[in-house]
């Protein structure tokens, strides 16, 4: 028996477990389906692609996507301590102020969330109005700074786009290097930042290799979870609360397996309905990316990263190409007039990132392209079976709304304009998989054929639809969800930063602590506000 049972040791779950267990009077159990994060490749930034489809990845795919030539889209998710923060590209990108304010939920505006972003952060640039120093999560400038990334930024400037040295401050627009969740050149996941420093606490139990199958309920109250480790059933009881931190795909799946979801869907699968909750699993969103891959003969891509001199540089200095997070640089733009904020971001990486990162690089290349930040298309997560080990059915419906396709087309044209600038000349010898022409029709077919996910699924247990602003599942006592699934919209960032802030805020909500004060004098001290 524990006070709190947390399901999922990912970006939010590790934060929540560490923060709740700061109170020695409560007993916390954190349950993770995957193993510990002791694989060396987890901690070498440039090796993140080697983790895809391994034992530390849930290895999901979408259902056939009608607007993408019925392709199934690869959707990696971390199945390991640290969750997806242990296998992602380490970008530290909050959403835009407008994103959080547009949620319209009490306690979740940008100004109310900013103190939680700051509390979590140990930014190597130091504290300011927008950033924290001394928090658990290391945020740093990248240590690779590949020559191709430099060239991409120079080309963006030649194309007329402005520079930006901090996408997490007052203005997102412009091009620059991204900050990353790294410490001394190595990955800083939430397991590294939050969980491992707390592991020796006697009131914190961390269970790995247990896949939770359902939430146990008595009447309208959650009382624990049941799952399995290999062939052994495991039951863990919660005296106060069960908190799902399993992510955009697994949190709604667990709710439905527990009888909490669309009643007709559950009955069709023979699942006893505990609560008819039609919105569970709906509102699924993601950021689609259109990759533009340009090959060349310059020996400067990440293919050189494992050469002895760079292995030594990484081991001794924590620098060099092995510290590359992939998308080292990029920029936020508005593709049309009249928008209140950027609708596209470019991620640029000094490598051949083909087939959603599953294809082996066959030569030196640079990959970049538009990521659609404000898609109108919506998908859903449902069940294909009442067997809890069956993967959920994921349908993103990319480009279901034609406006998303128009944005993608405009984004590709901006990307091609950057490619033609002088600074990109040495790295623009051939366009891999180029369409027959650059007509709207041919580029649209290219977009349909090569768009893939940038792995930012969210919003399937949204605040105001599935959970209330306290993150409590509406209609069930003692049950909350605290991960990116509660975000009403994905927003204009990389969700990992938001997941960390959600974990921080959830800890205060659960513990009954007052919210952090946005008007704290320390927050207001920065004259650059």
Buried (B, 14 or more C-beta within 10 A) or exposed (E): EBBBBBBBBBBBBBBBBBBBBBBEEBBBBBBBBBBBBEBEBBBBBBBBBBBBEBEBBBBBBBBEBBBBEEBEBBBBBBBBBBBBBBBBBBBBBBBBBBBBBBBEBEBBBBEBBBBBBBBBBBBBEEBBBBBBBEBBBBBBBBBBBBBBBBBBBBBBBBBEBEEBEBBBBEBBBBBBBBBBBBBEBBBBBBBBBBBBEBBEBEBBBBBBBBBBBBBBBEEEBBBBBBBBBEEEEBEBBBBBBBBBBBBBBBBBBBBBBBBBBBBEBBEEBEBEBBBBBEBBBBBBBBBBBBBBBBBBEBEBBBBBBBBEEBBEBBEEEBBBBBBBBBBBBBBBBBBEEEEEBBBBBBBBBBBBBBEBBEEEBEEBBBBBBBBBBBBEBBBBBBBEBBEBEEBBBBBBBBBBBEBBBBBBBBBBBBBBBBBEBEBBEBBBEEBBEEBEEEEEEEBBBBBBEBBBBBBBBBBBBBBBBBBBBEBBBBBBBBBBBBBBBBBBBBBBBBBBBBBBBBBBBBBBBBEEEEEBEBEEEEBEEEEEE
